[in-house]
Amino acid sequence: IVGDVRGSHFMMCIENVADRETKVLLPDEAEIGNRIARHCQNRGVIVRPLAHLNVLSPPLILNREQIDTMVEVLHESIRETMNELTREGLMQGN
């Protein structure tokens, strides 16, 4: 589902796709960016959704433990979103 990760310093962007090889996007009705952002927020991390992208702009004063937590929350949220999309038939299970 993660097609690309890009950024500069503390600003990062995750591109979510249906197929990593072809970079084909999920249909708009999947609301992939919103779903991931909602799951992150439920776990205490704010992520900005922009269509099929998720943008992270954490505080500039972040320690290693907080970075690890942010990455873990993002991973769990992406996994939960993948499971939802698979159940709804919008994505094939991996």
Legacy VTK file of the C-alpha trace (Angstrom):
# vtk DataFile Version 3.0
C-alpha trace
ASCII
DATASET POLYDATA
POINTS 94 float
0.000 0.000 0.000
2.963 2.361 0.583
4.176 3.361 -2.869
6.701 5.995 -1.850
8.039 7.847 1.170
9.644 11.225 0.626
10.528 14.247 2.628
13.054 16.688 3.898
14.246 16.820 7.474
11.172 16.456 9.686
8.534 16.951 6.984
7.540 13.660 5.364
4.965 12.369 2.887
3.696 8.836 2.370
2.109 7.973 -0.959
-0.500 5.219 -0.712
-1.160 3.099 -3.806
-3.039 -0.051 -4.777
0.043 -1.570 -6.452
3.636 -0.709 -5.560
5.010 -1.827 -8.924
2.659 0.119 -11.193
1.834 2.927 -8.712
-1.858 2.534 -9.610
-3.958 4.435 -7.089
-6.884 3.092 -5.112
-10.298 4.409 -6.154
-11.265 7.774 -4.647
-14.083 6.155 -2.655
-11.451 4.241 -0.664
-10.510 7.561 0.996
-7.139 6.047 1.823
-5.534 9.240 3.163
-8.497 10.033 5.404
-8.694 6.490 6.757
-5.026 6.336 7.697
-5.187 9.813 9.258
-8.252 8.838 11.308
-6.587 5.670 12.635
-3.440 7.641 13.496
-5.459 10.292 15.313
-7.264 7.592 17.309
-3.799 6.483 18.448
-2.637 10.005 19.306
-0.678 11.008 16.189
-1.876 13.777 13.869
-1.344 13.055 10.169
-2.619 15.340 7.396
-4.462 13.541 4.584
-4.226 14.877 1.022
-6.164 12.495 -1.252
-3.925 9.387 -1.480
-1.107 11.025 0.495
-0.402 11.383 4.203
1.816 14.257 5.329
3.638 14.304 8.653
5.004 17.531 10.110
6.032 16.664 13.660
7.469 19.164 16.137
11.117 20.023 15.604
11.909 19.002 19.188
11.299 15.275 19.007
13.258 12.598 20.829
14.043 9.096 19.554
11.277 7.460 21.611
8.676 9.827 20.154
9.893 9.146 16.613
9.663 5.393 17.242
6.124 5.823 18.593
5.098 7.894 15.571
6.446 5.249 13.173
4.751 2.434 15.106
1.396 4.254 15.113
1.690 4.942 11.392
2.512 1.288 10.686
-0.417 0.032 12.784
-2.770 2.525 11.145
-1.715 1.532 7.624
-2.149 -2.145 8.532
-5.620 -1.493 9.979
-6.605 0.484 6.872
-5.384 -2.326 4.601
-7.498 -4.818 6.537
-10.572 -2.567 6.215
-10.099 -2.111 2.483
-9.645 -5.854 2.008
-12.852 -6.612 3.940
-14.714 -4.030 1.848
-13.397 -5.500 -1.412
-11.516 -2.328 -2.370
-8.134 -4.044 -2.114
-6.804 -7.566 -2.520
-5.382 -9.124 0.637
-1.603 -9.330 1.017
LINES 1 95
94 0 1 2 3 4 5 6 7 8 9 10 11 12 13 14 15 16 17 18 19 20 21 22 23 24 25 26 27 28 29 30 31 32 33 34 35 36 37 38 39 40 41 42 43 44 45 46 47 48 49 50 51 52 53 54 55 56 57 58 59 60 61 62 63 64 65 66 67 68 69 70 71 72 73 74 75 76 77 78 79 80 81 82 83 84 85 86 87 88 89 90 91 92 93
